[in-house]
Each structure stands twice: as structure tokens, then as C-alpha cells.
Amino acid sequence: MFNENEKQGQDYQKVLDYLREKKIRITETRRAVLSYMIHSHDHPSAEKIFQDLRTDYPSMSLATVYNNLKVLVDEGFVTELKISNDNTTYYDFMGHNHLNIVCEKCGQIADFEDVEIPDLNREAQEQTGYSITKTQVMMYGICPKCQ
């Protein structure tokens, strides 16, 4: 079994290899945003990523962060999380099967792992005839701190 750092390193290399294969430029800032997303245990906004990286990448703009996130979203490595009653978009690296659960009081987002998403996809396909390409389910509740 891989430890978390080895898994993150493999995920990072897999994405870079994929981007190279698709002839998508791999800039220093794209590497930084990708690494940030893979290593993040949170579900950061573009603004948070920008604030956290700007010390190490002073020439990077918020627009650059958004552009890099768009590439990662378009290629299926990152997903956008839109939370009801919140105008901010949060981002999540899709390196493992999981669902997201949001606290209705404080807005904290947690991963709910080891979910049988393939069963959900199969059931959806059987009931609708759709060929499922992506699954995004958002759960809401009250986190332990807010209970």
C-alpha cells in the first residue's frame, strides 16, 4: 500500500504526463496550482490558492490561478464545487472516489470516502439510459463542531 506522499507524487506525475500527451503547456504556475490541489486536504477557492502561492510566485495573478484551474477542471482532474447560498466556487482534486459533505452552518467541506460511486453510476445508467461520464453529488448536514 502506498503512503499518502507516494500517492500524491504518482497523481502529480500522472496529470503532468497526461497534459504533455495532450500538448498542454506545463508552466511553473500550472505545476504549482496542480501540486497545491493534490496536497490540499481542504477544498480551496481560487482566491485561497492565490493567497497561499503568491509569496513563492509573486508574478502569478489571480487570473492565472483561475486559468490553470479551468484547464484542470476541463481535463477532469479537478471539480468545481458550488455550494448553495455561497457565491464562492471551491475546487477539489479528484484523485480518489468520494463524495463531499457540507456543513449548513459553517460551510466546512469534508470528503466522504469509500463510497460505491460505480454502483450509483450503474443504477443511473440503467434507469435513464444515459452513458455516465462524471458523478458529482453534494451532501449537506451539520458538522460536529456546529452540532
C-alpha contacts under 8 A as a table, 3 or more apart, distances in Angstrom:
res1	aa1	res2	aa2	distance
2	F	5	N	7.99
2	F	6	E	5.89
2	F	7	K	6.00
3	N	6	E	5.48
3	N	7	K	6.33
4	E	7	K	5.11
4	E	8	Q	6.11
5	N	8	Q	5.05
5	N	9	G	6.08
6	E	9	G	5.03
6	E	10	Q	6.17
7	K	10	Q	5.08
7	K	11	D	6.12
8	Q	11	D	5.01
8	Q	12	Y	6.07
8	Q	38	I	6.18
8	Q	39	H	6.79
9	G	12	Y	5.08
9	G	13	Q	6.22
10	Q	13	Q	5.16
10	Q	14	K	5.99
11	D	14	K	5.05
11	D	15	V	6.24
11	D	38	I	7.42
11	D	95	G	6.88
12	Y	15	V	5.37
12	Y	16	L	6.29
12	Y	34	L	7.18
12	Y	35	S	6.64
12	Y	38	I	7.03
13	Q	16	L	5.06
13	Q	17	D	6.02
14	K	17	D	5.19
14	K	18	Y	6.15
15	V	18	Y	5.04
15	V	19	L	6.14
15	V	77	F	7.56
16	L	19	L	5.11
16	L	20	R	6.14
16	L	26	I	7.43
17	D	20	R	5.15
17	D	21	E	6.13
18	Y	21	E	5.06
18	Y	22	K	6.30
19	L	22	K	5.08
19	L	23	K	6.19
19	L	24	I	5.12
19	L	25	R	7.33
19	L	26	I	7.33
20	R	23	K	4.90
20	R	24	I	5.76
20	R	25	R	7.10
20	R	26	I	7.34
21	E	24	I	7.62
26	I	30	R	5.97
26	I	31	R	6.68
27	T	30	R	5.04
27	T	31	R	6.27
28	E	31	R	5.16
28	E	32	A	6.25
29	T	32	A	4.84
29	T	33	V	6.13
29	T	57	Y	7.44
29	T	60	M	7.03
29	T	64	T	7.72
29	T	65	V	7.84
29	T	68	N	7.91
30	R	33	V	5.22
30	R	34	L	6.04
30	R	68	N	5.72
31	R	34	L	5.13
31	R	35	S	5.99
32	A	35	S	5.16
32	A	36	Y	6.03
32	A	53	L	7.67
33	V	36	Y	5.03
33	V	37	M	6.18
33	V	49	I	7.38
33	V	65	V	6.87
33	V	68	N	6.91
33	V	69	L	7.44
34	L	37	M	5.18
34	L	38	I	6.22
34	L	72	L	7.87
35	S	38	I	5.16
35	S	39	H	6.09
36	Y	39	H	5.31
36	Y	40	S	5.83
36	Y	49	I	7.43
37	M	40	S	5.20
37	M	91	Y	7.95
37	M	92	D	7.04
37	M	93	F	5.75
38	I	93	F	5.97
38	I	95	G	7.72
40	S	43	H	7.24
40	S	44	P	7.80
42	D	92	D	7.91
42	D	109	I	7.38
42	D	110	A	7.71
43	H	90	Y	5.68
43	H	91	Y	5.34
43	H	92	D	5.37
43	H	109	I	6.69
44	P	47	E	7.94
44	P	48	K	5.85
44	P	49	I	6.45
44	P	90	Y	5.32
44	P	91	Y	5.64
44	P	92	D	7.46
45	S	48	K	5.18
45	S	49	I	6.41
45	S	88	T	6.93
45	S	89	T	5.92
45	S	90	Y	4.40
45	S	91	Y	6.09
46	A	49	I	5.12
46	A	50	F	6.09
46	A	62	L	7.28
46	A	65	V	6.28
46	A	66	Y	6.22
46	A	69	L	7.83
46	A	89	T	7.68
46	A	90	Y	7.22
46	A	91	Y	7.67
47	E	50	F	5.02
47	E	51	Q	6.13
47	E	62	L	6.84
48	K	51	Q	5.08
48	K	52	D	6.08
49	I	52	D	5.17
49	I	53	L	6.06
49	I	65	V	7.39
50	F	53	L	5.29
50	F	54	R	5.75
50	F	60	M	7.92
50	F	61	S	7.34
50	F	62	L	5.81
50	F	65	V	6.39
51	Q	54	R	5.56
51	Q	55	T	7.81
52	D	55	T	7.09
53	L	56	D	5.61
53	L	57	Y	5.99
54	R	57	Y	4.73
54	R	58	P	4.92
54	R	59	S	7.58
54	R	60	M	6.47
55	T	58	P	5.63
57	Y	60	M	5.50
60	M	64	T	6.24
60	M	65	V	7.59
61	S	64	T	5.12
61	S	65	V	6.67
62	L	65	V	5.10
62	L	66	Y	6.36
63	A	66	Y	5.04
63	A	67	N	6.05
64	T	67	N	5.01
64	T	68	N	6.11
65	V	68	N	5.20
65	V	69	L	6.11
66	Y	69	L	5.07
66	Y	70	K	6.08
67	N	70	K	5.07
67	N	71	V	6.47
68	N	71	V	5.21
68	N	72	L	6.41
69	L	72	L	5.06
69	L	73	V	6.01
69	L	78	V	7.41
70	K	73	V	5.01
70	K	74	D	5.90
71	V	74	D	5.07
71	V	75	E	6.11
72	L	75	E	5.21
72	L	76	G	6.23
72	L	77	F	5.31
72	L	78	V	5.39
73	V	76	G	5.10
73	V	77	F	5.88
73	V	78	V	4.64
73	V	79	T	5.46
73	V	80	E	7.15
74	D	77	F	7.85
75	E	78	V	7.86
76	G	79	T	6.98
76	G	94	M	7.80
77	F	93	F	6.03
77	F	94	M	5.50
77	F	95	G	7.32
78	V	91	Y	6.51
78	V	92	D	5.41
78	V	93	F	4.44
78	V	94	M	5.49
79	T	91	Y	5.71
79	T	92	D	5.32
79	T	93	F	6.58
79	T	94	M	6.85
80	E	89	T	6.37
80	E	90	Y	5.81
80	E	91	Y	4.80
80	E	92	D	6.59
81	L	89	T	5.78
81	L	90	Y	4.95
81	L	91	Y	5.81
81	L	92	D	7.24
82	K	86	D	7.48
82	K	87	N	7.63
82	K	88	T	7.14
82	K	89	T	5.32
82	K	90	Y	6.64
83	I	86	D	5.55
83	I	87	N	7.57
83	I	88	T	7.72
83	I	89	T	7.51
83	I	102	V	7.90
84	S	87	N	7.97
94	M	97	N	7.20
97	N	113	E	6.48
97	N	114	D	6.64
97	N	115	V	6.70
97	N	117	I	7.00
98	H	111	D	6.14
98	H	112	F	5.43
98	H	113	E	4.43
98	H	114	D	6.36
98	H	115	V	5.86
98	H	117	I	7.71
99	L	111	D	5.80
99	L	112	F	5.06
99	L	113	E	6.54
99	L	115	V	7.15
99	L	136	Q	7.38
99	L	137	V	6.08
99	L	138	M	6.57
99	L	139	M	7.51
100	N	109	I	6.46
100	N	110	A	5.68
100	N	111	D	4.75
100	N	112	F	5.85
100	N	137	V	7.02
100	N	138	M	5.39
100	N	139	M	6.15
101	I	109	I	5.65
101	I	110	A	5.31
101	I	111	D	6.32
101	I	112	F	6.74
101	I	138	M	5.95
101	I	139	M	4.44
101	I	140	Y	5.33
101	I	141	G	7.00
102	V	107	G	5.82
102	V	108	Q	5.68
102	V	109	I	4.53
102	V	110	A	6.50
102	V	138	M	7.43
102	V	139	M	6.20
102	V	140	Y	4.75
102	V	141	G	6.19
102	V	142	I	7.65
102	V	143	C	7.87
103	C	106	C	5.74
103	C	107	G	4.82
103	C	108	Q	5.34
103	C	109	I	6.59
103	C	140	Y	5.93
103	C	141	G	5.09
103	C	142	I	4.68
103	C	143	C	5.27
104	E	107	G	5.78
104	E	140	Y	6.22
104	E	141	G	5.74
104	E	142	I	5.73
105	K	142	I	6.53
105	K	146	C	6.77
106	C	146	C	7.28
108	Q	143	C	7.69
112	F	115	V	7.12
116	E	119	D	5.53
116	E	120	L	6.72
117	I	120	L	4.96
117	I	121	N	6.12
117	I	135	T	7.73
118	P	121	N	4.97
118	P	122	R	6.04
119	D	122	R	5.07
119	D	123	E	6.06
120	L	123	E	5.17
120	L	124	A	6.11
121	N	124	A	5.12
121	N	125	Q	6.10
121	N	132	I	6.28
121	N	135	T	7.27
122	R	125	Q	5.09
122	R	126	E	6.09
123	E	126	E	5.10
123	E	127	Q	6.14
124	A	127	Q	5.24
124	A	128	T	5.99
124	A	129	G	7.72
124	A	130	Y	7.40
124	A	132	I	7.68
125	Q	128	T	5.36
125	Q	129	G	4.99
125	Q	130	Y	5.03
125	Q	131	S	5.97
125	Q	132	I	6.37
126	E	129	G	5.67
126	E	130	Y	7.81
132	I	135	T	7.45
142	I	146	C	6.17
142	I	147	Q	6.04
143	C	146	C	5.44
143	C	147	Q	6.22
144	P	147	Q	5.23
